[in-house]
Amino acid sequence: MTNSNIKQKFKLQVLTKLEALQEVLHWYEEGISPHLPEKTGWQCEVALVEAFTNAVRHAHQDLPSNTPIDLEVELYPNSLEMRIWDRGKSFDLTAQLQANRDNVTSLEKEGGRGLQFIKKLTDDLQYLSNLDYGNCLVIKKKYSQTPTIA
């Protein structure tokens, strides 16, 4: 996806606190969700919630609560890209998805399902590590714009 096709770009920085989820949800529901088809909107909201809480609970578990988490969403004509930046230790996304593959249907296992949910709800999931900027979970979702009836 090239920058020339971006319709809108949204950014938010919050601290490493689960309470910041309210701010993240308000940011998403007020600014981003109205631009998306309904089903895509709720799928991406669930993915964003999972990604944010994973950053707080796992990536930043040993970091101070004032460590920032950066959220970015770029809307394109028929897709979106969400990026969740953390400053924790990097991990192997493929190995993590493989290890937790069976946890998605197990109600006995509390952890390990978030990445599986994100993967199932979206079209592409990547994890990038950059020593200068931290780690970035990149989530992509395609959608079709429903024509509005006048």
C-alpha positions as CSV (number, residue, x, y, z in Angstrom):
1,M,0.0,0.0,0.0
2,T,1.5,3.3,-1.0
3,N,1.1,6.6,0.8
4,S,-0.4,8.2,-2.3
5,N,-3.6,6.1,-1.8
6,I,-4.1,7.0,1.8
7,K,-7.5,8.5,2.5
8,Q,-6.9,9.2,6.2
9,K,-4.3,8.6,8.8
10,F,-4.9,8.4,12.6
11,K,-2.3,8.3,15.4
12,L,-2.6,7.9,19.1
13,Q,0.0,7.5,21.9
14,V,-1.1,6.0,25.3
15,L,0.8,4.8,28.3
16,T,1.2,1.2,29.3
17,K,-1.9,0.8,31.4
18,L,-5.0,-1.3,30.8
19,E,-7.1,1.7,31.7
20,A,-5.8,3.4,28.6
21,L,-8.0,0.9,26.6
22,Q,-11.0,3.3,27.2
23,E,-9.0,6.1,25.4
24,V,-8.0,3.7,22.6
25,L,-11.7,2.6,22.1
26,H,-12.9,6.2,22.1
27,W,-10.3,7.1,19.5
28,Y,-11.2,4.2,17.3
29,E,-15.0,4.4,17.6
30,E,-15.2,8.2,17.1
31,G,-12.5,8.7,14.4
32,I,-12.0,5.5,12.5
33,S,-15.0,3.1,12.8
34,P,-17.5,5.5,11.1
35,H,-15.4,5.3,7.9
36,L,-15.7,1.5,7.7
37,P,-18.4,-1.0,6.8
38,E,-20.0,-2.2,10.0
39,K,-18.6,-5.8,10.0
40,T,-15.1,-4.6,9.2
41,G,-15.4,-2.0,11.9
42,W,-16.1,-4.4,14.7
43,Q,-13.6,-7.0,13.4
44,C,-10.9,-4.4,13.5
45,E,-12.0,-3.1,16.9
46,V,-11.6,-6.6,18.3
47,A,-8.2,-6.9,16.7
48,L,-7.1,-3.6,18.0
49,V,-8.3,-4.4,21.6
50,E,-6.4,-7.7,21.5
51,A,-3.2,-6.1,20.1
52,F,-3.3,-3.3,22.6
53,T,-3.9,-5.5,25.6
54,N,-1.2,-7.9,24.4
55,A,1.3,-5.0,24.3
56,V,0.4,-4.0,27.8
57,R,0.3,-7.5,29.3
58,H,3.1,-9.1,27.5
59,A,5.4,-6.8,25.6
60,H,5.5,-4.2,28.4
61,Q,5.0,-6.4,31.4
62,D,8.4,-5.5,32.9
63,L,8.5,-1.9,31.7
64,P,7.4,1.2,33.6
65,S,3.7,2.2,33.2
66,N,4.8,5.5,31.6
67,T,6.3,3.6,28.6
68,P,4.3,4.7,25.5
69,I,2.4,2.5,23.1
70,D,1.9,4.1,19.7
71,L,-1.2,3.3,17.6
72,E,-1.5,4.2,13.9
73,V,-4.3,3.5,11.5
74,E,-4.2,4.3,7.8
75,L,-7.4,4.1,5.8
76,Y,-7.2,3.3,2.1
77,P,-10.0,3.2,-0.4
78,N,-10.7,-0.6,0.2
79,S,-8.4,-1.5,3.1
80,L,-6.9,-0.4,6.3
81,E,-3.6,-0.9,8.0
82,M,-3.2,-0.8,11.8
83,R,0.2,-0.6,13.5
84,I,0.7,-1.1,17.2
85,W,4.2,-0.1,18.4
86,D,5.7,-1.4,21.6
87,R,9.1,-1.2,23.3
88,G,9.3,-4.6,24.8
89,K,11.3,-7.7,23.8
90,S,10.6,-8.9,20.3
91,F,9.1,-12.4,19.7
92,D,8.7,-14.8,16.8
93,L,5.1,-14.3,15.5
94,T,5.0,-17.5,13.4
95,A,6.2,-19.6,16.3
96,Q,3.8,-17.9,18.7
97,L,0.8,-18.5,16.4
98,Q,1.9,-22.1,15.9
99,A,2.3,-22.7,19.6
100,N,-1.1,-21.3,20.4
101,R,-3.0,-22.8,17.4
102,D,-5.0,-25.1,19.6
103,N,-5.9,-22.6,22.3
104,V,-8.5,-20.8,20.1
105,T,-11.2,-23.3,20.9
106,S,-10.0,-24.3,24.4
107,L,-12.1,-22.5,27.1
108,E,-9.7,-23.8,29.7
109,K,-6.7,-21.8,28.4
110,E,-7.0,-18.1,29.2
111,G,-3.9,-16.9,27.4
112,G,-2.5,-17.3,23.9
113,R,-5.7,-16.8,22.0
114,G,-5.4,-13.0,21.2
115,L,-3.0,-13.4,18.2
116,Q,-5.1,-16.2,16.8
117,F,-8.3,-14.0,17.0
118,I,-6.4,-11.2,15.3
119,K,-5.2,-13.5,12.5
120,K,-8.7,-14.9,12.0
121,L,-10.4,-11.5,11.9
122,T,-8.0,-9.8,9.5
123,D,-6.3,-10.5,6.2
124,D,-2.6,-10.1,7.0
125,L,-0.6,-10.1,10.3
126,Q,3.0,-9.2,10.5
127,Y,5.5,-8.4,13.3
128,L,8.4,-6.2,12.7
129,S,11.3,-5.4,15.0
130,N,13.4,-2.3,14.7
131,L,16.1,-1.5,17.3
132,D,15.6,2.3,16.9
133,Y,11.8,2.3,17.1
134,G,10.7,-0.8,18.9
135,N,8.4,-3.6,17.7
136,C,5.4,-3.2,15.5
137,L,2.4,-5.5,15.0
138,V,1.0,-4.7,11.6
139,I,-2.6,-5.7,10.9
140,K,-4.2,-5.4,7.5
141,K,-7.9,-5.7,6.5
142,K,-9.5,-5.4,3.1
143,Y,-13.1,-4.3,2.7
144,S,-15.6,-3.1,0.1
145,Q,-17.3,0.2,0.5
146,T,-21.0,-0.2,0.5
147,P,-22.7,2.4,-1.6
148,T,-24.8,4.8,0.3
149,I,-28.4,5.1,-0.7
150,A,-29.5,8.7,-1.2
